[in-house]
Amino acid sequence: MRLFKLTFLMTVLAVLTSCASKMGELSSEYFTVTPQVLEAVGGKVPATINGKFPEKYFNKKAIVKVTPVLRWQGGEAKGQSATFQGEKVEDNNQTINYKMGGNYTLRTSFDYRPEMAKSELFLDFEVRIGNKVMTIPSVKVADGVVATAELVGQTLENAHVSLGADAFQRIIKDKREEQIMFLIQQANIRSNQMGAANSFTNEVKQVEGADNQRISNIEISSYASPDGGVNLNKGLAEKRQDNTATLIEKNLKKSHIDADIDTRYTAQDWEGFQELVSKSNIQDKDLILRVLSMYSDPEEREREIKNISTVYKTLADDILPQLRRSRLTLNYEIIGKSDEEISKLARNNARELNNEELLYAATLTNDANEKKAIYSQAANLFPNDYRAFNNLGKLAYEAGNLNEAENLFKQAASKQDAPEVNNNLALVALAKGDKATAEQYLGKASGAKELNETMGNLYIAQGQYDRAVNAFGDAKTNSAALAQLLAKDYNKARTTLDTVDNADAYTDYLKAIVGARTNNLQMVTTHLRNAVNKQPSLKQKAATDLEFSKYFTNADFTSIVR
């Protein structure tokens, strides 16, 4: 009996071993991967694996778990597994026919890490038959990872940061007004109106005598009210104009002031009449305004309004007298401090400058330290204004101090939730790899001049390259060129890189990639050498960057990255 049991167990083991042995190593020819060389997109490394179990391979009682694994020196990352079963297994996995074999598609994705630049994608197989678990040798199916899209983290250093702009105006236009009033159907200037004329003359003298003010011109606009005939009112308004001009010219001559005087008259001031009526509380004013809209002929208007007898006396007493006038207007300019004065005061006595002048002073220098000193003064003297804090953050960002920039931008936001500040906070979030937070800030950045550019950077980080290209428009930045390169518009990318503002090492590195993708060895070596000279750490990156894989054995290339 004991001998029988031993024989039976040995038979079962032989059968299992025989079945398992048929599921041996699989050749790479049974697998295709898209893309053939893996690529980082939106912070992920996606891959679609099309596999095949050959005929008479899959054990009818087997369960096989297939796991994609991306391996590099010192580490690995596992992707989503897929499980398959033989014909005699009762489970819910995809069944593979023993005789016919079977095809399958496995989609996976890995969170990108810089170490993946020099890596290989394998498939691991775990076989379970009954209670027995064994493995089939792993199969390499792809190389990886091209991580050009991840350069957005570096190209952001070249991004345009939003400035909290000053509202400084060196020349401010201003005006002063007086009115001379007339009696009905009269054009003479009464003695009680001389005060207005004299007051106006004194205002002209003040402007003429001020060091920082300059007279542009004087306007005299004379009017007649719309009651009475057109011809009568025309002559009346013209006389009022002439009498007023004569008086003002006389006064200016006495004061030795030479100024241009422009005169005009309006025979019937229907526009002024409509304005006064609309602002009044006169009974039936809506009816009067309707008459004005219905009739354009002056005589018809006057006749229809006089027919509204209930209100005409009020119009005659309260509205029409205000229209019999000459309006005196002094147009002049207030001239601000010169650039030289502003710069000097910003350095030596900032308290004598207002906020707009102080913020403007920072635009008069290209020295970052001097800008920082001026903005610090502005933040001190005008602590409730967000712009100085924002602009200090801009300087910190451009110097590569992200944490300091973020702190300053948040201080600015506490003063005012301005579009420029939110755009800049989005840039910081992107530079730190936080796409979700960047998107939240950009939702509040409408109106910022650089919004589209920052949106373009977000789209690159999300792997939406065509949208990124559209968002950047004609921007001349490394990021704009990167978007064009990733969208495979190499000519446009090269043109953009040739005109980048503040070109740096990554400008040249991107040019080298364009050269590699367009099979231009000279472009690769020239610009890669420039990039490495500007930033030696790029030598190590280029040595393993699969963008240059076809040149890994080229003598000129290896001389650069050695």
ABEGO torsion letter per residue (X at the ends): XAAAAAAAAAAAAAAAAAAAAABBBBBAAABBBOBABBBBBGGBBBBBBBBBBBBGABBAABBBBBBBBBBBBGBBBBBBBBBBBBAABBBABBBBBAAAEBBBBBBBBBBBBAAAABBBBBBBBBBBBEABBBBBBBBBABBOBBAAAAAAAAAAAABBBBBBBBABBABBBBBBBBBBBBBBGBABBBAAAAAAAAAAAAAAAAAAABAABBBABBBBBBBBBABEBAAAAAAAAAAAAAAAAAAAAAAAAAAGBBBBBBBBBBABBAAAAAAAAAABABBGAAAAAAAAAABABAAAAAAAAAABAAAAAAAAAAAAAAABBBBBBBBBBBBBBBAAAAAAAAAABAAABBAAAAAAAAAABABAAAAAAAAAAAAAABAABAAAAAAAAAAAAAAGBAAAAAAAAAAAAAABBBAAAAAAAAAAAAAAGBAAAAAAAAAAABGBAAAAAAAAAAAAAAGBAAAAAAAAEABBBAAAAAAAAAAGBAAAAAAAAAABBGBBAAAAAAAAAAAAAAGBAAAAAAAAAAAAAABAAAAAAAAABAAAAAAAABAAAAAAAX
